[in-house]
Amino acid sequence: MFINKNFSLKGVWRFSGVHIVWITSWATAVAALYHFTDFALSVSWLPLSVIGTAVAFYVGFKNNQAYDRLWEARKIWGGIVNISRAWGSTTKAYISNQFTETDVAPEDLKAHHQRIIYRHMGWLYTLRNQLLIPTSWEHASQGKHVVNHINMMRKSLGIGLTDDGEIEKALRTFLPTDEFDRLINYQNTATQIIDQQSQDLAALRQEDLIDDFRHMELQNLLKEFYELQGKAERIKKFPLPRQYGAMSVIFVGIFIFLLPFGMVTEFMKLGEYGVWLSIPFTALIAWVYMMMELVGDYSENPFEGLGNDIPMLSLCRVIEIDLREMLGETDLPPAIQPVNGVLM
């Protein structure tokens, strides 16, 4: 998540510099064609303006849908934060000696609380890791040049906890060894962690550490976690329909291809050297359209591990700190800090 109020010129260049280069080169090539040759194709500005208006509407629609996906993803993780806090406090309050015939030692009760709350923290980091696995339509699965650029951006943003070694290290912190060895091998580990929570609650009910009502209430919270996980997975595994996501860049490309011919035709009316004045104006207009396309393209996948992402790592750490404090711990991990204006 970008946190600075404005983007620096360096940041804009890093994001779109390569496009500025080829756009300017194309505008210069067309201007030189008109100036140094007998090429005299006259392109009216009217059809170009119609095409430009149509492309703007199309790209605008795509960007609206991309923002909706981004905002829905943020609301999902907001729900995870809220219900995680409720899970921690309810677990501590509900698992007690109130319904037992023989009191369980306080340290044993605390062990139950810690086991269940730690397992939930393991679920958080596991879900985040699963959501970062690239899909075929995300940038990390595209051509070599795009992949290299994405990897460079991820390293510069300090994404962290993306490779299997790091996630295993995190899970070993929160899960007992026997659970870790079993759960890590499932295809959807996050789903199985919640199932393990459910089985643990059933065992606690058998021991009368919770009654039927409290068992049901805690089970309902697990159901909400399943629903939130499913909503996040829906965004991750169902792309913005490709007829919108892929065709817009083609339409923008067609417009940019035709744009210099119309601009040169107009600027040649200013005199012999008017053709050269068309270059900066052509480049500016084309860059605006390309930036609109790029903003939508990089916003439609909010679980991609890039600067436009939902700050899942930061949210996981916020929840972890809150839950550890509920357990009375004081040796807390530090909050995730922004790197280069991006909070991951």
C-alpha positions in Angstrom: 0.0 0.0 0.0 1.4 3.4 -1.0 1.4 5.7 2.0 2.9 8.9 0.7 0.5 11.7 -0.2 2.1 12.2 -3.6 4.4 10.3 -5.9 7.9 11.6 -6.5 9.2 12.2 -10.0 11.6 9.4 -9.4 8.7 7.1 -8.5 6.7 8.1 -11.5 9.7 7.5 -13.7 10.4 4.1 -12.2 6.8 3.1 -12.8 6.3 4.4 -16.3 9.8 5.5 -17.6 10.1 2.8 -20.2 6.8 3.8 -21.7 7.8 7.4 -21.9 10.9 6.4 -23.9 9.0 4.4 -26.5 6.1 6.8 -26.7 8.5 9.7 -27.3 10.5 7.7 -29.8 7.4 6.8 -31.8 6.2 10.5 -31.8 9.7 11.5 -33.0 9.8 8.9 -35.7 6.4 10.0 -37.2 7.5 13.7 -37.0 10.7 12.9 -38.8 8.8 10.9 -41.4 6.7 14.0 -42.2 9.6 16.4 -42.1 12.3 14.5 -44.1 10.2 12.6 -46.6 7.3 13.3 -49.0 4.9 11.5 -46.7 1.7 13.5 -46.7 -1.0 11.5 -45.1 -3.4 13.9 -43.5 -5.3 12.4 -40.5 -8.3 14.4 -39.3 -8.4 15.1 -35.6 -12.2 14.2 -35.5 -11.9 10.4 -35.8 -8.9 10.4 -33.4 -10.9 12.3 -30.8 -13.8 9.8 -31.2 -11.4 6.9 -30.7 -9.7 8.7 -27.7 -13.1 9.3 -26.1 -14.2 5.7 -26.5 -10.8 4.4 -25.1 -11.1 6.7 -22.2 -14.6 5.4 -21.3 -13.4 1.8 -21.7 -10.3 2.3 -19.5 -12.3 4.2 -17.0 -14.7 1.3 -16.6 -11.8 -1.1 -16.2 -10.2 1.2 -13.5 -13.5 1.4 -11.6 -13.8 -2.4 -11.5 -10.1 -2.7 -10.5 -10.7 -0.3 -7.6 -13.8 -2.3 -6.5 -11.6 -5.4 -6.3 -9.0 -3.5 -4.3 -11.4 -2.0 -1.9 -13.3 -5.3 -1.4 -10.0 -7.0 -0.5 -9.3 -4.2 2.0 -12.7 -4.7 3.6 -12.1 -8.5 3.8 -8.8 -7.9 5.7 -10.5 -5.3 7.9 -13.0 -8.0 8.9 -10.1 -10.4 9.6 -8.6 -7.8 12.0 -11.9 -7.2 13.8 -12.9 -10.9 14.2 -9.4 -11.9 15.2 -9.5 -9.6 18.1 -12.9 -11.0 19.0 -11.5 -14.5 18.7 -8.7 -13.7 21.1 -10.8 -12.1 23.8 -13.6 -14.6 23.5 -11.3 -17.6 23.7 -9.8 -16.2 26.9 -13.2 -15.5 28.4 -15.0 -18.7 27.3 -12.5 -21.4 28.0 -12.6 -21.5 31.8 -13.5 -23.7 34.9 -17.0 -22.4 35.0 -18.6 -25.7 33.9 -16.0 -28.3 35.0 -16.5 -30.6 38.0 -12.8 -30.4 38.9 -11.0 -27.2 38.3 -8.2 -27.2 35.7 -5.0 -25.6 36.9 -4.6 -21.9 35.8 -1.4 -22.7 33.9 -3.3 -25.4 31.9 -6.0 -23.0 31.0 -3.5 -20.5 29.9 -1.9 -23.3 27.8 -5.2 -23.9 26.1 -5.6 -20.2 25.4 -2.1 -19.9 24.0 -2.4 -22.9 21.8 -5.7 -21.7 20.2 -4.6 -18.1 19.8 -1.2 -19.1 18.4 -2.8 -21.4 15.9 -4.9 -18.5 14.7 -1.8 -16.4 14.2 -0.4 -19.3 12.2 -3.6 -19.2 10.1 -3.1 -15.5 9.4 0.4 -15.8 8.0 -0.5 -19.0 6.1 -3.5 -17.3 4.4 -1.3 -14.3 3.4 1.3 -16.7 2.0 -1.3 -18.6 0.0 -2.8 -15.3 -1.4 0.7 -14.3 -2.7 1.1 -17.4 -4.8 1.1 -16.0 -8.4 -1.7 -16.9 -10.8 -1.4 -17.1 -14.6 -2.8 -13.6 -15.2 -0.7 -11.8 -12.6 2.5 -9.9 -13.5 4.8 -12.4 -11.9 3.7 -15.0 -14.4 4.3 -12.9 -17.5 7.3 -12.6 -19.8 10.9 -12.6 -18.5 11.3 -8.8 -18.6 8.1 -8.3 -16.6 9.1 -11.0 -14.1 12.5 -9.5 -13.5 11.0 -6.1 -13.0 8.5 -7.5 -10.5 11.1 -9.4 -8.5 13.2 -6.2 -8.3 10.2 -4.3 -7.0 9.4 -6.9 -4.4 13.0 -6.8 -3.1 13.0 -3.0 -3.0 9.7 -3.0 -1.1 10.8 -5.5 1.6 7.9 -7.8 1.0 9.2 -10.6 3.3 7.6 -13.9 4.1 7.0 -15.0 0.5 9.2 -18.0 0.1 8.5 -21.4 1.7 11.5 -21.2 4.1 10.1 -18.0 5.7 6.5 -19.2 6.0 7.7 -22.5 7.6 9.7 -20.5 10.1 6.6 -18.5 11.0 4.4 -21.5 11.3 6.9 -23.4 13.5 6.6 -20.5 15.9 2.8 -20.8 16.2 2.0 -24.5 15.7 3.1 -27.5 17.8 5.6 -29.7 15.9 3.1 -32.5 15.3 0.5 -30.2 13.9 3.0 -28.4 11.7 4.3 -31.6 10.2 0.8 -32.7 9.4 -0.8 -29.4 8.3 2.0 -28.1 6.1 1.5 -30.9 3.6 -2.1 -30.0 2.8 -3.0 -28.3 -0.4 -4.9 -25.6 1.5 -3.1 -25.4 4.8 -5.1 -22.3 6.0 -8.4 -24.3 5.6 -7.0 -27.2 7.6 -5.8 -24.9 10.4 -9.3 -23.6 10.9 -10.6 -27.2 10.9 -8.0 -28.1 13.5 -9.3 -25.2 15.6 -12.8 -26.7 15.3 -11.6 -30.1 16.4 -9.8 -28.5 19.4 -13.0 -26.8 20.4 -14.9 -30.1 20.3 -12.3 -31.7 22.6 -12.6 -28.8 25.0 -16.4 -29.3 25.0 -15.9 -32.9 25.9 -13.8 -31.8 28.9 -16.5 -29.3 29.9 -14.1 -26.3 29.6 -16.8 -24.7 27.4 -20.6 -25.3 27.4 -22.8 -25.8 24.3 -23.6 -22.1 23.9 -20.0 -21.0 24.1 -19.0 -23.8 21.8 -21.5 -22.6 19.3 -20.3 -19.0 19.6 -16.7 -19.9 19.0 -17.7 -22.1 16.1 -19.5 -19.2 14.5 -16.4 -17.2 14.7 -14.5 -19.9 12.9 -17.3 -19.9 10.3 -16.7 -16.2 9.8 -13.0 -16.8 9.2 -13.9 -19.4 6.6 -16.2 -16.9 4.9 -13.5 -14.2 4.9 -10.9 -16.6 3.6 -13.3 -17.7 0.8 -13.9 -14.1 -0.2 -10.2 -13.4 -0.4 -9.7 -16.5 -2.4 -12.5 -15.5 -4.8 -10.6 -12.3 -5.6 -7.3 -14.1 -5.9 -8.5 -16.9 -8.1 -11.1 -15.1 -10.3 -9.5 -12.4 -12.4 -11.0 -9.2 -13.7 -12.7 -10.6 -16.8 -9.9 -10.7 -19.5 -12.2 -9.2 -22.1 -11.9 -6.0 -20.0 -8.4 -6.5 -18.5 -6.7 -7.5 -21.8 -8.5 -5.6 -24.5 -8.1 -2.2 -22.9 -4.3 -2.2 -23.5 -4.9 -3.1 -27.2 -7.3 -0.1 -27.5 -4.8 2.2 -25.8 -2.1 0.9 -28.1 -4.2 1.6 -31.2 -4.9 5.1 -30.1 -1.3 5.8 -29.3 -0.3 4.4 -32.7 -2.6 6.7 -34.5 -2.2 9.8 -32.3 1.1 11.2 -33.8 -0.4 11.3 -37.3 -3.3 13.4 -36.2 -1.1 15.6 -34.0 1.5 16.2 -36.8 -1.3 17.1 -39.2 -2.6 19.7 -36.7 0.8 21.2 -35.7 2.0 21.5 -39.3 -0.5 24.3 -39.7 1.7 26.4 -37.4 4.5 26.5 -39.9 7.6 24.6 -41.1 8.8 23.6 -37.6 5.4 23.0 -36.1 5.9 19.3 -36.9 8.6 19.1 -34.1 6.2 20.8 -31.6 3.9 17.9 -32.0 6.4 15.6 -30.3 6.0 16.8 -26.6 2.3 17.2 -26.9 1.9 13.7 -28.5 4.1 12.2 -25.8 2.1 13.9 -23.0 -1.3 12.8 -24.3 -0.1 9.2 -25.0 1.6 9.0 -21.6 -1.7 10.0 -19.8 -3.6 7.3 -21.5 -0.8 4.7 -20.8 -0.8 5.7 -17.1 -4.5 5.3 -16.9 -4.1 1.8 -18.3 -1.2 1.0 -16.0 -3.0 2.2 -12.9 -5.9 -0.1 -13.6 -3.6 -3.0 -14.6 -1.6 -2.9 -11.4 -4.7 -2.4 -9.2 -6.9 -5.3 -10.3 -4.9 -7.9 -8.4 -4.7 -6.8 -4.7 -2.8 -9.9 -3.6 0.2 -9.7 -5.9 3.0 -8.7 -3.6 3.5 -5.3 -5.1 3.2 -1.7 -3.9 -0.5 -1.4 -4.7 -1.3 -4.5 -2.5 -3.4 -4.7 0.6 -0.8 -4.4 3.4 -1.4 -8.0 4.6 2.0 -8.3 6.4 1.4 -5.2 8.4 -2.2 -6.3 9.3 -1.0 -9.8 10.3 1.6 -8.1 12.6 -1.0 -5.8 14.1 -3.2 -8.7 14.9 -0.2 -10.7 16.3 0.7 -7.9 18.6 -2.9 -7.5 19.8 -3.3 -11.2 20.5 0.1 -11.6 22.2 -0.8 -8.7 24.5 -4.1 -10.4 25.3 -2.0 -13.4 26.5 0.0 -11.1 28.7 3.2 -11.2 26.7 5.6 -8.3 26.7 8.3 -9.5 24.3 6.4 -8.4 21.2 7.6 -8.2 17.6 7.9 -4.7 16.1 5.2 -3.3 13.9 5.9 -3.4 10.2 7.4 -0.2 8.9 7.0 1.4 5.5 9.9 0.9 3.0 10.4 3.4 0.2 6.9 4.8 0.8 5.2 1.4 0.7 3.6 -0.5 3.6 3.5 -4.2 2.9 
